[in-house]
Amino acid sequence: MHLGGAGAYAATVAAYGVGGVLGAVAFGALGTRISRRGVYVGTWAVAAAASLVLIALPVLAIAVATLVVLGLAAGAIVPLEQTVWQERTPSELRARVFAIATAIPLITDALAFVAAGAIVGAFGLRAGFVMHAAGDMILLVAALVLPAIRQLEPPRAHRADREAPAPASN
Protein backbone atom coordinates (compact mmCIF):
# COMPACT_ATOMS: atom_id res chain seq x y z
CA MET A 1 0.00 0.00 0.00
CA HIS A 2 1.32 3.38 -0.92
CA LEU A 3 -0.43 6.07 1.05
CA GLY A 4 0.65 8.72 -1.40
CA GLY A 5 0.73 11.67 0.95
CA ALA A 6 -1.34 13.49 3.50
CA GLY A 7 -4.63 13.16 1.60
CA ALA A 8 -4.45 9.38 1.46
CA TYR A 9 -3.42 9.21 5.10
CA ALA A 10 -6.33 11.47 6.03
CA ALA A 11 -8.70 9.21 4.12
CA THR A 12 -7.57 6.16 6.09
CA VAL A 13 -7.87 7.93 9.43
CA ALA A 14 -11.28 9.36 8.49
CA ALA A 15 -12.47 5.92 7.34
CA TYR A 16 -11.59 4.41 10.70
CA GLY A 17 -13.35 7.28 12.47
CA VAL A 18 -16.50 6.95 10.36
CA GLY A 19 -16.54 3.22 11.06
CA GLY A 20 -16.14 3.89 14.79
CA VAL A 21 -19.10 6.25 14.88
CA LEU A 22 -21.24 3.83 12.87
CA GLY A 23 -20.25 0.95 15.16
CA ALA A 24 -21.22 2.90 18.27
CA VAL A 25 -24.55 3.90 16.72
CA ALA A 26 -25.20 0.29 15.67
CA PHE A 27 -24.47 -0.94 19.19
CA GLY A 28 -26.79 1.72 20.59
CA ALA A 29 -29.58 0.64 18.25
CA LEU A 30 -29.09 -3.13 18.47
CA GLY A 31 -27.08 -3.74 21.64
CA THR A 32 -30.06 -4.62 23.82
CA ARG A 33 -31.45 -7.06 21.25
CA ILE A 34 -28.43 -9.26 20.66
CA SER A 35 -26.09 -11.35 22.77
CA ARG A 36 -23.31 -9.37 24.38
CA ARG A 37 -20.96 -12.32 24.03
CA GLY A 38 -21.89 -12.50 20.35
CA VAL A 39 -21.08 -8.81 19.96
CA TYR A 40 -17.79 -9.17 21.83
CA VAL A 41 -16.59 -12.25 19.94
CA GLY A 42 -17.98 -10.92 16.66
CA THR A 43 -16.20 -7.60 16.94
CA TRP A 44 -12.87 -9.31 17.56
CA ALA A 45 -13.49 -11.70 14.67
CA VAL A 46 -14.25 -8.77 12.35
CA ALA A 47 -11.22 -6.84 13.64
CA ALA A 48 -8.93 -9.84 13.12
CA ALA A 49 -10.23 -10.43 9.58
CA ALA A 50 -9.90 -6.75 8.66
CA SER A 51 -6.38 -6.65 10.10
CA LEU A 52 -5.40 -9.64 7.99
CA VAL A 53 -6.61 -7.82 4.86
CA LEU A 54 -4.33 -4.89 5.67
CA ILE A 55 -1.26 -7.16 5.75
CA ALA A 56 -1.61 -7.50 1.98
CA LEU A 57 -1.05 -3.72 1.69
CA PRO A 58 -4.11 -3.30 -0.56
CA VAL A 59 -4.78 -0.36 -2.85
CA LEU A 60 -6.09 2.73 -1.10
CA ALA A 61 -9.78 2.12 -1.89
CA ILE A 62 -9.68 -1.34 -0.31
CA ALA A 63 -7.66 -0.06 2.63
CA VAL A 64 -10.23 2.69 3.25
CA ALA A 65 -13.12 0.19 3.11
CA THR A 66 -11.23 -2.17 5.41
CA LEU A 67 -10.58 0.61 7.90
CA VAL A 68 -14.30 1.48 7.96
CA VAL A 69 -14.97 -2.16 8.89
CA LEU A 70 -12.20 -2.13 11.50
CA GLY A 71 -13.66 1.08 12.93
CA LEU A 72 -17.13 -0.52 13.06
CA ALA A 73 -15.76 -3.26 15.27
CA ALA A 74 -13.93 -0.84 17.55
CA GLY A 75 -16.92 1.46 17.75
CA ALA A 76 -19.22 -1.35 18.85
CA ILE A 77 -16.97 -2.81 21.51
CA VAL A 78 -16.32 0.36 23.52
CA PRO A 79 -19.95 1.02 24.51
CA LEU A 80 -20.33 -2.67 25.37
CA GLU A 81 -17.32 -2.52 27.68
CA GLN A 82 -18.56 0.71 29.27
CA THR A 83 -22.00 -0.80 29.87
CA VAL A 84 -20.58 -3.89 31.56
CA TRP A 85 -18.26 -1.80 33.76
CA GLN A 86 -21.16 0.38 34.89
CA GLU A 87 -23.33 -2.64 35.69
CA ARG A 88 -20.67 -4.62 37.52
CA THR A 89 -18.76 -1.95 39.43
CA PRO A 90 -20.02 -1.26 42.97
CA SER A 91 -21.15 2.36 43.23
CA GLU A 92 -18.56 3.20 45.89
CA LEU A 93 -15.73 2.15 43.54
CA ARG A 94 -17.01 3.67 40.29
CA ALA A 95 -14.94 6.86 40.40
CA ARG A 96 -11.69 4.91 40.87
CA VAL A 97 -12.55 2.16 38.40
CA PHE A 98 -13.69 4.56 35.67
CA ALA A 99 -10.65 6.80 36.19
CA ILE A 100 -8.34 3.81 35.80
CA ALA A 101 -10.37 2.47 32.87
CA THR A 102 -9.94 5.85 31.17
CA ALA A 103 -6.25 6.26 32.01
CA ILE A 104 -5.05 2.82 30.93
CA PRO A 105 -5.96 3.20 27.23
CA LEU A 106 -4.46 6.68 27.15
CA ILE A 107 -1.17 5.30 28.42
CA THR A 108 -1.18 2.08 26.42
CA ASP A 109 -2.28 3.80 23.21
CA ALA A 110 0.56 6.30 23.49
CA LEU A 111 3.06 3.49 24.03
CA ALA A 112 1.53 1.46 21.19
CA PHE A 113 1.88 4.41 18.78
CA VAL A 114 5.54 4.80 19.71
CA ALA A 115 6.14 1.06 19.26
CA ALA A 116 4.18 0.99 15.99
CA GLY A 117 6.18 3.93 14.66
CA ALA A 118 9.42 2.19 15.54
CA ILE A 119 8.29 -1.10 13.97
CA VAL A 120 7.07 0.57 10.77
CA GLY A 121 10.20 2.74 10.59
CA ALA A 122 12.52 -0.22 11.06
CA PHE A 123 10.68 -3.00 9.25
CA GLY A 124 8.02 -1.38 7.06
CA LEU A 125 4.26 -0.94 7.02
CA ARG A 126 3.53 -4.64 6.47
CA ALA A 127 5.38 -5.52 9.69
CA GLY A 128 3.23 -3.02 11.56
CA PHE A 129 0.06 -4.58 10.14
CA VAL A 130 1.34 -8.07 11.02
CA MET A 131 1.82 -6.97 14.63
CA HIS A 132 -1.64 -5.39 14.67
CA ALA A 133 -3.25 -8.51 13.21
CA ALA A 134 -1.40 -10.71 15.72
CA GLY A 135 -2.80 -8.63 18.56
CA ASP A 136 -6.33 -8.86 17.16
CA MET A 137 -5.97 -12.63 16.75
CA ILE A 138 -4.84 -12.97 20.38
CA LEU A 139 -7.85 -10.94 21.51
CA LEU A 140 -10.18 -13.07 19.38
CA VAL A 141 -8.81 -16.27 20.90
CA ALA A 142 -9.17 -14.75 24.37
CA ALA A 143 -12.78 -13.78 23.58
CA LEU A 144 -13.49 -17.35 22.55
CA VAL A 145 -11.88 -19.13 25.50
CA LEU A 146 -12.00 -16.87 28.56
CA PRO A 147 -14.75 -17.91 30.99
CA ALA A 148 -15.47 -14.28 31.92
CA ILE A 149 -16.60 -13.56 28.35
CA ARG A 150 -19.35 -16.16 28.76
CA GLN A 151 -20.69 -14.03 31.61
CA LEU A 152 -21.20 -10.78 29.67
CA GLU A 153 -24.97 -10.96 29.58
CA PRO A 154 -26.69 -8.44 31.87
CA PRO A 155 -27.85 -9.44 35.34
CA ARG A 156 -31.41 -10.80 35.51
CA ALA A 157 -32.87 -7.53 36.81
CA HIS A 158 -31.54 -5.67 33.74
CA ARG A 159 -32.88 -8.33 31.37
CA ALA A 160 -36.35 -8.03 32.88
CA ASP A 161 -36.24 -4.25 32.42
CA ARG A 162 -35.37 -4.66 28.74
CA GLU A 163 -38.18 -7.08 27.97
CA ALA A 164 -41.24 -5.52 26.46
CA PRO A 165 -44.33 -5.62 28.69
CA ALA A 166 -47.06 -8.02 27.66
CA PRO A 167 -49.93 -6.34 25.82
CA ALA A 168 -52.93 -5.59 27.98
CA SER A 169 -55.89 -7.85 27.32
CA ASN A 170 -59.37 -6.38 27.12
DRENMI-618822 format. One record per atom (N, C-alpha, C): atom name; x negated, y negated, z; residue number from 1. Coordinates in pm, 1 decimal. Atoms other than C-alpha are relative to their C-alpha. Layout:
BEGIN
  atom      east     north        up   nr
    CA         X         Y         Z  NUM
...
***
This chain:
BEGIN
  atom      east     north        up   nr
     N     -85.1     117.0       0.0    1
    CA       0.0       0.0       0.0    1
     C     -89.0    -122.4       0.0    1
     N      70.8     126.8       3.5    2
    CA    -132.0    -338.3     -91.8    2
     C     100.2    -107.8      37.3    2
     N     -96.9      99.4     -45.3    3
    CA      43.4    -606.7     105.4    3
     C       1.2    -122.5     -89.1    3
     N       2.0     107.9      96.1    4
    CA     -64.9    -871.7    -139.6    4
     C      20.9    -138.3      57.1    4
     N      -5.1     134.3     -54.3    5
    CA     -73.1   -1166.7      95.1    5
     C     106.7     -20.3     105.7    5
     N     -87.7      36.9    -110.6    6
    CA     133.6   -1349.2     349.9    6
     C     146.5      28.5     -30.3    6
     N    -139.2     -23.4      34.9    7
    CA     463.3   -1316.2     160.1    7
     C      40.3     145.6      16.5    7
     N     -28.1    -142.8     -14.0    8
    CA     445.0    -938.3     146.2    8
     C      -1.7      41.2     146.8    8
     N       5.6     -29.6    -143.1    9
    CA     342.3    -920.6     510.2    9
     C     126.7     -50.1      69.0    9
     N    -121.8      56.4     -58.5   10
    CA     632.6   -1147.4     603.1   10
     C     120.8      86.5     -33.0   10
     N    -112.0     -86.2      38.9   11
    CA     870.3    -921.0     411.5   11
     C       4.7     125.9      85.9   11
     N       0.9    -121.1     -82.2   12
    CA     757.2    -616.0     609.2   12
     C      40.6     -30.0     143.4   12
     N     -36.8      36.9    -137.3   13
    CA     787.5    -793.0     943.2   13
     C     149.5     -32.8       7.2   13
     N    -141.8      34.3       3.0   14
    CA    1128.2    -935.7     849.1   14
     C      86.5     124.6     -15.2   14
     N     -75.6    -123.5      19.2   15
    CA    1247.2    -592.3     733.7   15
     C      14.4      75.1     131.7   15
     N      -4.8     -66.4    -130.6   16
    CA    1158.7    -440.7    1070.3   16
     C      95.2     -74.5      94.1   16
     N     -87.4      80.4     -84.7   17
    CA    1334.8    -727.8    1247.0   17
     C     146.5      15.4     -36.9   17
     N    -138.5     -19.3      45.2   18
    CA    1650.4    -694.8    1035.6   18
     C      49.5     137.1      43.8   18
     N     -36.6    -134.4     -44.6   19
    CA    1653.6    -322.2    1106.2   19
     C      26.0       4.2     149.1   19
     N     -18.2       2.6    -145.1   20
    CA    1614.2    -388.9    1478.5   20
     C     132.5     -61.3      40.6   20
     N    -128.3      64.5     -31.0   21
    CA    1910.3    -625.4    1487.6   21
     C     115.3      92.1     -39.0   21
     N    -106.1     -90.8      44.3   22
    CA    2124.2    -382.9    1286.7   22
     C      11.5     122.2      91.6   22
     N      -2.2    -114.3     -91.5   23
    CA    2024.8     -95.0    1515.8   23
     C      65.2     -34.5     132.2   23
     N     -61.0      42.5    -126.1   24
    CA    2121.7    -290.1    1827.0   24
     C     150.1     -19.9     -17.4   24
     N    -143.2      19.7      26.9   25
    CA    2455.2    -389.8    1671.7   25
     C      69.0     135.0     -16.1   25
     N     -58.2    -133.1      17.9   26
    CA    2519.5     -29.4    1567.1   26
     C      15.5      71.1     133.4   26
     N     -12.7     -63.1    -131.8   27
    CA    2447.0      93.6    1918.7   27
     C     113.3     -65.2      78.4   27
     N    -108.3      68.7     -69.8   28
    CA    2679.3    -171.5    2059.1   28
     C     136.8      44.5     -48.1   28
     N    -128.7     -39.8      56.2   29
    CA    2958.0     -64.2    1824.7   29
     C      30.9     148.0      21.6   29
     N     -22.3    -144.4      -3.9   30
    CA    2909.0     312.5    1847.1   30
     C     -52.2      68.9     125.1   30
     N      69.5     -62.9    -111.7   31
    CA    2708.4     374.5    2163.5   31
     C      88.3      70.3     100.3   31
     N     -88.3     -65.2     -97.5   32
    CA    3006.2     462.4    2381.6   32
     C      74.8     118.3     -60.1   32
     N     -75.1    -106.4      67.2   33
    CA    3144.7     706.0    2124.6   33
     C     -84.1     121.6     -34.8   33
     N      87.1    -110.2      39.4   34
    CA    2843.4     926.2    2065.6   34
     C     -91.9      38.3     115.8   34
     N      87.3     -52.6    -104.8   35
    CA    2609.5    1134.6    2277.4   35
     C    -126.0     -84.8      14.4   35
     N     122.8      76.4     -24.5   36
    CA    2330.5     936.7    2438.5   36
     C    -122.4      82.1     -36.4   36
     N     113.9     -85.2      34.0   37
    CA    2096.2    1231.6    2403.3   37
     C     -14.9       7.4    -151.2   37
     N       3.8      -1.3     145.7   38
    CA    2188.6    1249.9    2035.0   38
     C     -60.6    -127.6     -55.5   38
     N      57.2     128.0      42.4   39
    CA    2108.0     880.5    1995.7   39
     C    -149.3      -0.9      27.8   39
     N     140.7       4.3     -39.3   40
    CA    1779.4     917.3    2182.7   40
     C     -85.3      89.4     -90.5   40
     N      76.2     -93.0      84.0   41
    CA    1659.4    1225.0    1994.1   41
     C       6.0     -45.1    -146.1   41
     N     -15.6      44.4     138.9   42
    CA    1798.1    1092.4    1666.3   42
     C     -86.3    -119.1     -34.5   42
     N      82.0     117.1      29.9   43
    CA    1619.7     760.1    1693.9   43
     C    -146.9      38.3     -11.3   43
     N     140.2     -41.0      10.7   44
    CA    1286.5     931.0    1756.1   44
     C     -22.7      84.4    -123.7   44
     N      13.8     -76.8     124.2   45
    CA    1349.2    1170.5    1466.7   45
     C      -8.4     -94.3    -120.5   45
     N       2.1      98.0     109.4   46
    CA    1424.6     876.8    1235.4   46
     C    -132.1     -76.7       0.4   46
     N     126.1      74.4      -9.4   47
    CA    1122.1     684.4    1363.5   47
     C    -117.2      85.3     -48.2   47
     N     109.2     -88.2      42.5   48
    CA     893.0     984.0    1312.2   48
     C       2.3      18.1    -151.8   48
     N     -10.8     -18.5     144.5   49
    CA    1022.8    1042.8     958.3   49
     C     -42.8    -127.0     -74.5   49
     N      37.2     126.2      65.0   50
    CA     989.6     674.7     866.2   50
     C    -150.2     -23.6      10.3   50
     N     144.1      17.8     -18.0   51
    CA     638.1     664.7    1009.5   51
     C     -79.8      89.3     -93.9   51
     N      68.0     -89.8      93.5   52
    CA     540.3     964.2     798.5   52
     C       3.1     -55.6    -142.2   52
     N      -8.8      62.0     133.1   53
    CA     661.2     781.7     485.6   53
     C    -108.6    -106.5     -14.9   53
     N      97.9     108.9       7.7   54
    CA     432.7     488.5     566.8   54
     C    -143.0      49.9     -17.8   54
     N     135.4     -55.9      17.3   55
    CA     125.8     716.2     575.3   55
     C     -37.3       5.9    -147.9   55
     N      26.5      -8.4     143.8   56
    CA     160.6     749.8     198.2   56
     C     -35.9    -135.5     -61.5   56
     N      26.0     135.8      48.6   57
    CA     105.3     371.7     168.7   57
     C      84.1     -29.1    -125.2   57
     N     -88.8      17.7     116.1   58
    CA     411.2     329.7     -55.9   58
     C      -5.2    -142.1     -54.7   58
     N     -11.2     134.1      58.0   59
    CA     478.0      35.5    -284.5   59
     C      81.9     -85.9      96.0   59
     N     -60.6      93.8     -94.1   60
    CA     609.2    -273.1    -110.4   60
     C     150.6      21.4      17.1   60
     N    -145.6     -16.2     -10.0   61
    CA     978.4    -211.9    -189.5   61
     C      35.6     118.9      89.3   61
     N     -26.1    -117.1     -84.1   62
    CA     968.3     134.3     -31.2   62
     C     -44.9     -26.5     143.1   62
     N      46.9      33.7    -134.6   63
    CA     765.7       5.6     263.2   63
     C     102.0     -88.4      71.5   63
     N     -99.7      89.0     -60.3   64
    CA    1023.1    -269.1     324.9   64
     C     123.6      80.3      41.3   64
     N    -116.4     -82.6     -33.5   65
    CA    1312.2     -19.0     310.9   65
     C     -30.2      91.3     118.7   65
     N      39.5     -88.8    -109.6   66
    CA    1123.0     217.5     541.1   66
     C      -7.7     -77.1     131.6   66
     N       8.6      80.2    -121.8   67
    CA    1058.5     -60.9     790.2   67
     C     137.7     -44.2      49.7   67
     N    -138.0      24.3     -44.5   68
    CA    1430.3    -147.5     795.8   68
     C      49.0     121.4      78.6   68
     N     -42.5    -122.8     -66.9   69
    CA    1497.4     216.1     888.7   69
     C     -71.9      15.7     134.1   69
     N      76.1      -8.0    -124.8   70
    CA    1220.5     213.4    1149.9   70
     C      53.9    -100.4     102.0   70
     N     -59.6     100.7     -86.8   71
    CA    1366.4    -107.7    1292.6   71
     C     136.3      42.1      52.3   71
     N    -130.1     -50.8     -44.9   72
    CA    1713.0      51.5    1306.3   72
     C     -17.0      92.1     120.6   72
     N      24.7     -93.3    -110.0   73
    CA    1576.0     326.5    1527.2   73
     C     -43.6     -74.9     125.6   73
     N      47.5      76.3    -115.8   74
    CA    1392.6      84.4    1754.9   74
     C     111.3     -85.6      58.3   74
     N    -108.0      85.7     -47.0   75
    CA    1692.2    -145.7    1774.6   75
     C     107.7      75.3      74.9   75
     N    -102.2     -79.7     -68.0   76
    CA    1921.8     135.1    1884.8   76
     C     -48.7      53.2     134.3   76
     N      48.4     -65.5    -121.8   77
    CA    1697.2     280.9    2151.0   77
     C     -14.1     -96.6     118.0   77
     N      20.3      95.5    -109.8   78
    CA    1631.5     -35.8    2351.7   78
     C     128.1     -22.3      80.3   78
     N    -120.3      17.4     -81.5   79
    CA    1995.1    -101.7    2451.0   79
     C      39.4     127.3      75.2   79
     N     -27.3    -125.4     -70.1   80
    CA    2033.0     267.2    2537.2   80
     C     -84.3       8.4     126.2   80
     N      87.5      -3.8    -117.1   81
    CA    1732.1     251.7    2768.5   81
     C      45.2     -99.8     106.1   81
     N     -45.0     102.5     -94.9   82
    CA    1856.4     -71.0    2926.8   82
     C     127.6      43.7      72.5   82
     N    -125.8     -46.9     -59.5   83
    CA    2200.4      80.4    2986.7   83
     C     -27.5     105.6     106.4   83
     N      30.6    -107.2     -95.3   84
    CA    2057.7     388.5    3156.0   84
     C     -69.9     -56.7     123.4   84
     N      67.5      59.6    -115.8   85
    CA    1826.0     180.4    3376.0   85
     C     100.3     -71.7      90.0   85
     N     -97.2      74.0     -81.5   86
    CA    2116.1     -37.8    3489.3   86
     C      93.4      94.0      75.2   86
     N     -87.2     -96.8     -66.5   87
    CA    2332.7     263.7    3569.2   87
     C     -71.1      74.7     112.3   87
     N      69.1     -91.7     -91.2   88
    CA    2066.6     461.5    3752.0   88
     C     -84.7     -68.1     106.1   88
     N      85.0      69.6     -95.6   89
    CA    1876.0     194.8    3943.3   89
     C      85.2     -52.5     114.1   89
     N     -74.9      54.1    -114.9   90
    CA    2001.6     125.7    4296.6   90
     C      -5.5    -153.0      -0.3   90
     N      -9.8     146.5      10.7   91
    CA    2115.1    -235.8    4323.3   91
     C    -111.3     -71.5      75.8   91
     N     104.5      67.2     -77.0   92
    CA    1855.7    -320.3    4589.4   92
     C    -138.2       6.4     -66.5   92
     N     127.7     -12.5      69.6   93
    CA    1573.4    -215.2    4354.4   93
     C       1.5     -59.6    -140.3   93
     N     -11.7      44.3     139.5   94
    CA    1700.5    -366.5    4028.9   94
     C     -98.4    -110.1     -37.2   94
     N      91.1     109.4      35.2   95
    CA    1493.7    -685.5    4040.2   95
     C    -141.3      53.5     -25.3   95
     N     135.0     -55.1      16.7   96
    CA    1169.2    -490.8    4086.7   96
     C      -9.3      90.3    -122.5   96
     N       3.2     -95.5     111.0   97
    CA    1254.6    -216.2    3840.2   97
     C       8.6     -72.5    -134.0   97
     N     -15.4      70.7     127.2   98
    CA    1368.9    -456.2    3567.2   98
     C    -121.4     -88.0     -29.5   98
     N     121.5      79.1      22.3   99
    CA    1065.0    -680.0    3618.6   99
     C    -112.1      89.1     -52.8   99
     N     103.5     -93.6      45.5  100
    CA     834.3    -381.0    3580.1  100
     C      32.8      51.1    -139.7  100
     N     -41.7     -50.7     131.2  101
    CA    1036.8    -247.1    3286.6  101
     C     -19.7    -104.7    -109.1  101
     N      26.2     106.7      96.4  102
    CA     993.7    -584.6    3117.1  102
     C    -149.5     -21.4     -18.6  102
     N     143.6      27.8       5.6  103
    CA     625.3    -626.2    3201.3  103
     C     -78.5     109.5     -72.3  103
     N      77.8    -110.2      57.2  104
    CA     505.5    -281.9    3093.0  104
     C      -8.0      -8.8    -152.3  104
     N      14.3      11.0     145.9  105
    CA     596.0    -319.7    2723.3  105
     C     -80.2    -122.6     -44.1  105
     N      78.9     117.8      37.4  106
    CA     446.2    -667.9    2715.3  106
     C    -149.1      30.5       7.5  106
     N     141.1     -36.1     -16.8  107
    CA     116.6    -530.2    2842.4  107
     C     -41.2     106.1    -101.5  107
     N      38.6    -109.8      89.6  108
    CA     117.6    -207.8    2642.0  108
     C       6.7     -41.8    -146.5  108
     N      -6.6      46.5     138.8  109
    CA     228.3    -379.7    2320.7  109
     C    -123.8     -81.6     -35.5  109
     N     119.3      80.9      26.1  110
    CA     -56.3    -630.1    2348.8  110
     C    -122.3      89.8     -19.7  110
     N     112.7     -93.2      13.5  111
    CA    -306.1    -349.0    2402.9  111
     C      11.1      82.3    -128.1  111
     N     -19.6     -78.8     121.7  112
    CA    -153.3    -146.3    2118.7  112
     C     -35.1     -81.1    -123.8  112
     N      33.5      82.6     115.6  113
    CA    -187.8    -440.7    1877.9  113
     C    -151.5     -15.5     -13.5  113
     N     146.2       9.5       4.9  114
    CA    -554.3    -479.9    1970.6  114
     C     -58.2     131.6     -53.1  114
     N      49.5    -130.3      45.2  115
    CA    -613.5    -106.2    1926.3  115
     C      33.7      22.7    -147.1  115
     N     -40.5     -18.4     139.9  116
    CA    -417.5     -99.1    1599.4  116
     C     -87.4     -84.9     -92.5  116
     N      86.1      85.7      81.0  117
    CA    -617.8    -392.5    1465.5  117
     C    -139.0      58.5     -15.1  117
     N     132.8     -61.4       5.1  118
    CA    -942.1    -219.2    1553.9  118
     C      -0.1     124.2     -88.5  118
     N      -8.9    -122.5      81.2  119
    CA    -829.3     109.8    1396.6  119
     C      12.0     -34.8    -148.7  119
     N     -19.1      38.4     140.3  120
    CA    -707.4     -57.0    1076.6  120
     C    -126.6     -66.1     -54.2  120
     N     123.1      65.4      44.1  121
    CA   -1019.9    -273.6    1059.2  121
     C    -111.7      98.7     -25.4  121
     N     109.6     -95.9      12.4  122
    CA   -1252.5      22.2    1105.6  122
     C      28.9     112.2     -99.2  122
     N     -30.3    -120.8      77.3  123
    CA   -1067.7     300.5     925.0  123
     C     104.4     -20.0    -109.8  123
     N     -96.9      27.4     104.8  124
    CA    -801.8     137.6     705.8  124
     C     144.7      12.4      47.2  124
     N    -142.6       4.3     -32.7  125
    CA    -426.2      94.1     701.9  125
     C      59.5     138.6      17.8  125
     N     -53.4    -136.0     -12.1  126
    CA    -352.8     463.8     647.1  126
     C     -30.6      58.0     137.9  126
     N      35.2     -51.8    -132.9  127
    CA    -537.9     551.7     968.6  127
     C      91.0     -60.5     106.6  127
     N     -92.3      62.5     -93.9  128
    CA    -322.6     301.9    1155.7  128
     C     137.6      63.4      -5.6  128
     N    -130.1     -64.9      13.7  129
    CA      -6.4     458.2    1014.5  129
     C      -2.6     143.4      50.6  129
     N      12.6    -136.3     -53.5  130
    CA    -134.1     806.5    1101.7  130
     C      12.0      -3.5     152.7  130
     N      -7.8      12.0    -146.2  131
    CA    -181.9     696.6    1463.1  131
     C     143.6     -32.1      43.8  131
     N    -138.0      35.6     -31.9  132
    CA     164.4     539.0    1467.4  132
     C      91.9     121.1     -14.4  132
     N     -82.8    -118.5      22.4  133
    CA     325.0     851.1    1321.3  133
     C     -26.4     106.3     106.6  133
     N      32.8     -97.5    -105.1  134
    CA     140.4    1071.0    1572.3  134
     C      70.4     -37.1     130.4  134
     N     -69.9      43.9    -120.2  135
    CA     280.4     862.6    1855.8  135
     C     149.0      26.1      -8.3  135
     N    -143.5     -25.7      16.8  136
    CA     633.3     885.7    1715.8  136
     C      30.7     148.8       6.9  136
     N     -20.6    -145.5      -6.7  137
    CA     596.8    1262.5    1675.5  137
     C      -8.4      49.4     144.4  137
     N      11.1     -38.0    -141.6  138
    CA     484.2    1296.8    2037.9  138
     C     127.7     -39.3      74.7  138
     N    -122.4      45.0     -66.5  139
    CA     784.7    1093.8    2151.0  139
     C     121.3      81.6     -43.9  139
     N    -108.4     -87.4      45.2  140
    CA    1017.7    1306.8    1937.6  140
     C      -5.4     133.9      72.7  140
     N      14.0    -127.8     -71.4  141
    CA     881.1    1627.3    2089.9  141
     C      41.0     -17.9     146.2  141
     N     -38.2      26.1    -139.3  142
    CA     917.4    1474.9    2437.3  142
     C     151.7     -12.4      12.2  142
     N    -145.7      15.6      -3.9  143
    CA    1278.1    1377.9    2358.3  143
     C      70.6     134.9     -12.4  143
     N     -60.9    -131.7      18.8  144
    CA    1348.7    1735.3    2254.5  144
     C     -18.9      92.7     119.1  144
     N      31.0     -99.3    -103.5  145
    CA    1188.1    1913.0    2550.2  145
     C      12.2     -49.1     143.9  145
     N      -4.0      47.4    -138.8  146
    CA    1200.0    1687.3    2856.3  146
     C     138.4      19.8      60.9  146
     N    -129.7     -22.2     -64.5  147
    CA    1475.1    1791.2    3099.0  147
     C      75.8    -130.1      29.0  147
     N     -67.2     126.5     -32.4  148
    CA    1547.4    1428.0    3192.3  148
     C      81.8     -52.5    -117.4  148
     N     -72.4      48.5     117.3  149
    CA    1660.1    1355.6    2835.4  149
     C     135.4      70.3     -11.7  149
     N    -128.9     -70.6      -0.2  150
    CA    1934.8    1616.0    2876.5  150
     C      98.8     -64.1      97.0  150
     N     -84.5      62.3    -102.0  151
    CA    2068.9    1402.8    3160.8  151
     C      29.5    -146.9     -31.3  151
     N     -22.1     139.5      37.7  152
    CA    2119.6    1078.0    2967.2  152
     C     146.8     -41.1      -0.1  152
     N    -141.4      36.8       6.4  153
    CA    2497.1    1095.9    2958.4  153
     C      37.7     -78.2     125.7  153
     N     -36.1      83.7    -115.1  154
    CA    2669.3     844.2    3187.2  154
     C      60.3      83.0     112.7  154
     N     -65.1     -68.4    -112.1  155
    CA    2785.3     943.9    3534.3  155
     C     149.5      13.6     -26.7  155
     N    -142.4     -27.2      22.3  156
    CA    3141.4    1079.8    3551.4  156
     C      87.2    -124.7      12.0  156
     N     -83.5     119.3     -20.7  157
    CA    3286.9     753.2    3681.1  157
     C      -3.6     -88.8    -124.2  157
     N      11.4      83.5     119.8  158
    CA    3154.3     567.1    3374.3  158
     C      71.5      64.4    -118.6  158
     N     -68.7     -67.9     110.4  159
    CA    3287.6     833.4    3136.8  159
     C     150.1     -19.4      11.3  159
     N    -144.0      18.1     -19.0  160
    CA    3635.2     803.2    3288.0  160
     C      42.1    -141.0     -39.1  160
     N     -31.7     137.9      37.2  161
    CA    3624.5     425.3    3241.5  161
     C       4.2     -18.5    -150.7  161
     N       9.6      16.6     144.9  162
    CA    3536.5     465.6    2874.3  162
     C     111.7      70.8     -74.5  162
     N    -105.7     -73.5      67.4  163
    CA    3817.6     708.3    2796.6  163
     C     123.0     -87.3     -13.8  163
     N    -119.8      78.6      23.3  164
    CA    4124.2     552.5    2646.2  164
     C     114.5      52.7      86.9  164
     N    -112.8     -46.2     -80.3  165
    CA    4432.7     562.3    2868.6  165
     C     102.2      72.5     -88.5  165
     N    -102.9     -73.3      74.0  166
    CA    4706.2     802.4    2765.8  166
     C     114.8     -95.7     -31.5  166
     N    -112.2      88.8      34.3  167
    CA    4993.1     633.8    2582.0  167
     C     117.9      23.9      94.3  167
     N    -115.7      -9.4     -89.3  168
    CA    5293.2     559.3    2797.6  168
     C     114.8      68.5     -72.9  168
     N    -114.6     -67.7      62.0  169
    CA    5588.7     785.5    2731.7  169
     C     127.3     -69.5      43.0  169
     N    -127.3      69.4     -28.3  170
    CA    5936.7     638.2    2712.2  170
     C     105.0      94.2      44.3  170
***
